[in-house]
Amino acid sequence: MPRSTTHPPPQRINASLLLLLSAVAAISPLGMVLLAPALDAIGERFNVDTSQTQFIVSAYLLGLALAQPIAGILCDRFGRRPVMLIGFAVFVVTSLVCAFVDSLELLIFMRFLQAAGVSVGTVTSRATVRDLNDAAGSARAISYISAAMGLAPIIGPAIGGFISGAYGPQAVFFVSAALGTLLWLWAFRAYPETADPAGRVHPTLDEWLMSYRDLLRSREFLGYSIIYGLAQAVFFAFMAVGAAVFEADLGLGPEEFGATWGLLAIAYVGGAVLTGKLAFSVSHRRLLWLGLLLIVIGSWALLGLVLAIGVTWWTLTVPLVLLSGANGVVTPMSMAGAVSCRPQIAGTSSGLSSAIGLSLSGVFTIVAGSVYDGDFTNIAVMMALVATLTASAGLLTRPPSN
């Protein structure tokens, strides 16, 4: 894929812009987890069961998966700033529509569009970092952005649970619209255009297809992408039915579910921070395999505890904390591995890997909603099997022998 070799000299990104980029990237996962504690209440509002409300989650994931590669192409072609502003405008409008819809089918469609709009946040923030930094500076800046994305699931469910419990599930969408509006105004005032006009990418369709073909033929790339997707799927499977499990089996409401999900997110951030500290002294593959091993242990421990003791807050939360911490190790390792397979097309690699991963996650949220019949054992079995598949995909990531 041809790219101009003239670029502005690397600059050090300033703290205020880094804060804006972190917020822009974090709104994407925040928009998803805000609604998690309210899924059961939405089901009651539309008089549907969990097998149908989980499509609200999977539609959001599908919107992210399909839109991120397109957002990458657009921000290379037209610049970072206009793509970000237009995408967030779509997010605000669709969030407001979600608050007023009177059918589940329309809500699911609006959630797809909502995710497609907000998907530009992750893509444009990372592209802007690359514009303003050399390789080492980009790594440091992206680490802060990733930390912000990890913090979003901590505060999101707690906010969503409180808002849903106090004002009804539709109020969660007003919160999304308000946050999107504030970020749009902030970005309109402070988000610079950082793409070099002389370096804009103008690939032909054949060149884009050749890049995707090369990536899809790479065993390493597919291995890392599958690991990323299946590791996320383990958690999204629980998230799709978690509110219903807390209500039916534990007698707890959306506030308690949101607080528990926040605890899991803290474990995820802890795993990611530990990974960052160990990355200088432990090899990439050893860290990856450590995370995969912990995912397998945590998932099978969850199944064993549920079968032996039953569904309690402790038998769910303790192994899920281990799973979440392990996910904090596996996710950055798998994403970095996917991009490193073809460094000359790192942007395309990132977008396609995210699309593959999010698509897998979306599929398993659908499966989770379909197999859940009020008995959490079915979900625990599925999570254990998916975790085992995640570890098995690690075998694909071995570099080809020369």
C-alpha positions in Angstrom: 0.0 0.0 0.0 1.8 3.2 -1.1 2.4 5.9 1.5 4.3 9.1 1.2 7.7 9.1 2.9 7.4 12.8 4.0 6.2 13.2 7.5 6.4 15.9 10.1 9.1 15.4 12.6 8.0 13.5 15.7 6.6 15.7 18.5 5.9 15.1 22.2 2.2 14.9 22.7 1.0 17.4 25.3 -0.9 16.3 28.4 -4.2 18.1 27.6 -4.4 16.4 24.2 -3.5 13.0 25.6 -6.3 13.4 28.2 -8.7 14.2 25.3 -7.6 11.2 23.3 -8.0 9.0 26.3 -11.5 10.2 26.9 -12.4 9.8 23.2 -11.1 6.2 23.2 -12.8 5.3 26.5 -16.3 6.3 25.5 -16.6 3.3 23.2 -16.4 0.6 26.0 -18.2 2.9 28.4 -21.2 3.1 26.0 -21.4 -0.7 26.1 -21.0 -1.4 29.8 -23.3 1.5 30.9 -26.2 -0.6 29.7 -25.2 -4.0 31.2 -26.9 -3.5 34.6 -30.1 -2.4 32.8 -30.5 -5.4 30.5 -32.9 -7.2 32.7 -35.0 -4.1 33.2 -35.1 -3.5 29.5 -36.3 -7.1 29.0 -39.2 -6.4 31.5 -40.0 -3.1 29.7 -40.4 -4.8 26.3 -41.7 -8.1 27.9 -38.9 -10.3 26.4 -36.5 -12.7 27.9 -32.7 -12.8 28.1 -32.3 -14.6 24.8 -33.6 -11.5 23.1 -32.2 -8.7 25.2 -28.6 -10.0 24.6 -29.0 -8.8 21.0 -28.7 -5.3 22.4 -25.1 -6.2 23.5 -24.2 -8.2 20.3 -25.5 -5.4 18.0 -23.2 -2.9 19.7 -20.3 -5.3 19.3 -21.1 -5.9 15.7 -21.3 -2.2 15.1 -17.8 -1.7 16.5 -16.5 -4.7 14.6 -17.8 -3.6 11.2 -17.2 0.1 11.6 -13.6 0.2 12.9 -11.9 -0.9 9.7 -14.0 1.6 7.7 -13.1 4.3 10.2 -9.4 3.5 9.7 -9.8 3.9 6.0 -11.7 7.2 6.3 -9.3 8.8 8.8 -6.4 8.0 6.5 -8.3 9.4 3.6 -10.0 12.5 5.0 -8.1 13.2 8.3 -8.6 12.5 12.0 -10.6 15.5 13.1 -13.6 15.3 10.7 -14.0 11.6 11.1 -14.0 11.9 14.9 -16.5 14.8 14.9 -18.9 13.2 12.5 -18.7 9.8 14.3 -19.5 11.3 17.7 -22.3 13.3 16.3 -23.9 10.0 15.1 -23.3 8.6 18.6 -25.1 11.5 20.3 -28.1 11.4 17.9 -28.6 7.6 18.1 -28.2 7.6 21.9 -31.2 10.0 22.1 -33.2 7.9 19.7 -32.5 4.8 21.9 -34.1 6.6 24.8 -37.4 7.0 23.0 -37.8 3.9 20.9 -40.9 1.7 21.6 -39.7 -1.6 20.1 -36.8 -3.9 20.9 -36.0 -4.3 17.2 -35.6 -0.6 16.7 -33.5 -0.4 19.9 -31.2 -3.1 18.6 -30.7 -1.3 15.3 -30.0 2.0 17.0 -27.5 0.3 19.2 -25.7 -0.9 16.1 -25.6 2.7 14.7 -24.6 4.0 18.1 -21.6 1.7 18.2 -20.7 2.5 14.6 -20.5 6.2 15.4 -18.5 5.9 18.6 -16.1 3.4 17.0 -14.1 6.3 15.5 -12.8 7.1 19.0 -10.4 4.3 19.3 -9.2 4.5 15.7 -8.7 8.2 15.5 -7.0 8.5 18.9 -4.4 5.9 18.1 -3.8 7.4 14.7 -3.3 10.8 16.2 -0.8 9.4 18.6 1.2 7.9 15.7 1.1 11.2 13.9 2.7 13.1 16.8 5.2 10.6 18.2 8.0 8.3 17.2 7.7 4.6 18.0 8.7 4.8 21.6 6.6 7.9 22.3 3.6 6.2 20.7 3.9 3.2 22.9 4.0 5.3 26.0 1.0 7.4 24.9 -1.1 4.4 23.9 -0.4 2.8 27.3 -2.2 5.8 28.9 -5.1 5.6 26.5 -5.4 1.8 27.1 -5.5 2.5 30.9 -8.4 4.9 30.3 -10.2 2.3 28.3 -9.7 -0.1 31.2 -11.1 2.3 33.7 -14.3 2.8 31.7 -15.7 -0.6 32.8 -15.0 0.2 36.4 -17.2 3.3 36.5 -19.6 2.4 33.7 -21.6 -0.4 35.4 -21.8 1.5 38.7 -23.2 4.6 36.9 -25.5 2.5 34.7 -26.8 0.5 37.7 -27.5 3.6 39.7 -29.2 5.5 36.9 -31.2 2.5 35.8 -32.3 1.7 39.3 -33.3 5.3 40.1 -34.7 6.6 36.8 -35.4 3.6 34.6 -33.3 1.9 31.9 -34.0 4.5 29.2 -32.2 7.1 31.4 -28.9 5.3 30.6 -29.1 6.5 27.0 -29.5 10.1 28.1 -26.2 9.8 30.0 -24.5 8.4 26.9 -25.9 11.3 24.9 -24.7 13.9 27.5 -21.2 12.4 27.6 -21.0 12.3 23.9 -22.1 15.9 23.6 -19.5 17.1 26.1 -16.7 15.2 24.3 -17.8 16.5 20.9 -17.7 20.1 22.2 -14.3 19.4 23.8 -12.9 17.9 20.6 -14.4 20.7 18.4 -12.4 23.2 20.5 -9.2 21.2 21.1 -8.8 18.3 18.7 -6.2 19.3 16.0 -5.9 17.8 12.6 -2.6 15.9 12.8 -2.6 13.9 9.6 0.0 15.2 7.1 -1.9 16.0 3.9 1.1 14.9 1.8 1.1 11.6 3.6 -2.6 10.8 3.2 -3.2 7.3 2.0 -5.1 6.9 -1.3 -5.1 3.1 -1.9 -7.0 1.5 -4.7 -9.6 -1.2 -3.8 -7.3 -3.9 -5.1 -4.5 -2.6 -2.7 -6.8 -2.8 0.3 -8.0 -6.3 -0.6 -4.4 -7.4 -1.1 -3.5 -6.2 2.4 -6.5 -8.0 4.0 -5.7 -11.1 2.0 -2.1 -11.2 3.2 -3.2 -10.7 6.8 -5.9 -13.4 6.6 -3.3 -15.8 5.2 -1.0 -15.2 8.2 -1.2 -17.9 10.8 0.3 -15.6 13.4 -2.1 -12.8 12.7 -5.1 -15.1 12.9 -3.9 -16.7 16.1 -3.5 -13.4 17.9 -6.8 -12.1 16.6 -8.6 -15.3 17.6 -7.1 -15.1 21.1 -8.2 -11.5 21.5 -11.7 -12.3 20.4 -12.2 -15.5 22.4 -10.7 -14.0 25.5 -13.2 -11.1 25.3 -16.0 -13.7 24.5 -15.5 -15.4 27.9 -16.5 -12.1 29.6 -19.1 -11.0 27.2 -20.9 -14.3 27.7 -21.2 -13.6 31.4 -22.1 -10.0 30.8 -25.0 -10.9 28.5 -26.7 -12.9 31.3 -25.1 -11.5 34.4 -27.9 -9.1 35.4 -30.4 -11.9 35.0 -28.3 -14.3 37.1 -27.8 -11.7 39.9 -31.6 -11.1 39.9 -32.8 -14.7 39.7 -30.2 -16.6 41.6 -28.8 -14.1 44.1 -31.8 -11.7 44.5 -29.5 -8.7 43.7 -30.4 -5.7 41.6 -28.6 -3.7 38.9 -26.7 -1.7 41.4 -25.0 -4.8 42.9 -24.3 -6.2 39.5 -22.7 -2.9 38.4 -20.5 -2.8 41.5 -19.4 -6.4 40.9 -18.6 -5.7 37.3 -16.6 -2.7 38.5 -14.6 -5.0 40.7 -13.8 -7.2 37.7 -12.7 -4.2 35.8 -10.3 -3.2 38.5 -8.8 -6.7 38.2 -8.4 -6.2 34.5 -6.6 -2.9 35.0 -4.4 -4.6 37.5 -3.5 -7.3 35.1 -2.7 -4.8 32.4 -0.6 -2.6 34.7 1.4 -5.7 35.8 1.9 -6.7 32.2 3.3 -3.3 31.4 5.8 -3.6 34.3 6.8 -7.2 33.3 7.1 -6.5 29.6 10.7 -5.2 30.0 11.9 -8.3 31.8 9.7 -11.1 30.6 9.3 -12.2 26.9 6.1 -11.5 25.0 5.3 -15.2 24.5 5.9 -16.0 28.2 3.5 -13.3 29.3 0.9 -14.4 26.7 1.1 -18.0 27.8 0.9 -17.0 31.5 -2.3 -15.1 30.8 -3.8 -18.0 28.7 -3.0 -20.4 31.5 -4.8 -18.2 34.1 -7.8 -17.9 31.8 -8.1 -21.7 31.6 -7.7 -22.1 35.4 -10.2 -19.4 36.2 -12.9 -20.6 33.8 -12.7 -24.3 34.9 -12.6 -23.1 38.6 -15.8 -21.2 38.0 -17.4 -24.3 36.5 -16.2 -26.5 39.3 -17.3 -24.2 42.1 -20.8 -23.8 40.5 -21.2 -27.5 40.2 -19.9 -28.3 43.7 -21.4 -25.4 45.7 -23.9 -23.7 43.5 -24.4 -20.1 42.3 -23.4 -17.7 45.0 -21.7 -14.3 44.9 -18.4 -15.8 46.0 -18.4 -18.8 43.6 -19.0 -16.3 40.8 -16.8 -13.4 41.8 -13.6 -15.1 42.9 -12.9 -17.0 39.7 -14.2 -14.1 37.6 -11.7 -11.8 39.3 -8.9 -14.2 38.2 -10.3 -14.4 34.7 -10.5 -10.6 34.5 -6.9 -10.2 35.7 -5.7 -12.8 33.2 -7.7 -11.0 30.4 -5.7 -7.8 31.3 -2.6 -9.8 30.4 -3.8 -11.5 27.3 -5.6 -8.6 25.6 -2.7 -6.2 25.2 -0.3 -9.0 24.3 -2.6 -10.4 21.6 -3.3 -6.9 20.2 0.4 -6.1 20.1 1.1 -9.4 18.5 -1.5 -8.9 15.8 -0.1 -5.5 14.8 3.5 -6.7 14.9 2.9 -9.4 12.3 2.8 -6.9 9.5 4.3 -3.7 10.9 4.3 -2.0 7.5 0.5 -2.1 7.5 0.0 -1.7 11.3 -3.2 0.4 10.9 -4.9 -2.1 8.7 -3.7 -4.9 11.0 -5.2 -3.2 14.0 -8.6 -2.5 12.4 -9.0 -6.0 11.0 -7.8 -7.7 14.2 -10.3 -5.7 16.2 -13.1 -6.6 13.7 -12.3 -10.3 14.0 -12.1 -10.2 17.8 -15.3 -8.2 18.2 -17.2 -10.4 15.8 -16.2 -13.5 17.7 -17.3 -11.8 21.0 -20.6 -10.8 19.4 -21.3 -14.4 18.3 -20.7 -15.8 21.7 -23.0 -13.2 23.4 -25.7 -14.5 21.0 -24.9 -18.1 22.0 -24.9 -17.2 25.7 -28.3 -15.7 25.5 -29.6 -18.6 23.5 -28.3 -21.3 25.9 -29.2 -19.6 29.1 -32.5 -21.0 30.4 -32.3 -19.8 34.0 -29.5 -22.3 34.9 -26.1 -20.6 35.0 -24.4 -24.0 34.6 -24.8 -23.9 30.9 -23.0 -20.5 30.7 -20.2 -21.8 33.0 -19.7 -24.8 30.7 -19.6 -22.6 27.7 -17.1 -20.2 29.3 -14.8 -23.1 30.2 -14.9 -24.4 26.7 -14.3 -21.0 25.1 -11.3 -20.4 27.5 -9.8 -23.7 26.4 -10.2 -22.7 22.7 -8.5 -19.4 23.6 -5.5 -21.2 24.9 -5.4 -23.6 22.0 -5.2 -20.6 19.6 -1.9 -19.7 21.2 -0.4 -22.6 19.2 -1.0 -20.6 16.0 1.1 -17.7 17.2 4.4 -19.5 16.9 6.6 -17.6 14.4 7.2 -19.6 11.2 10.6 -21.3 11.1 13.0 -19.9 8.5 
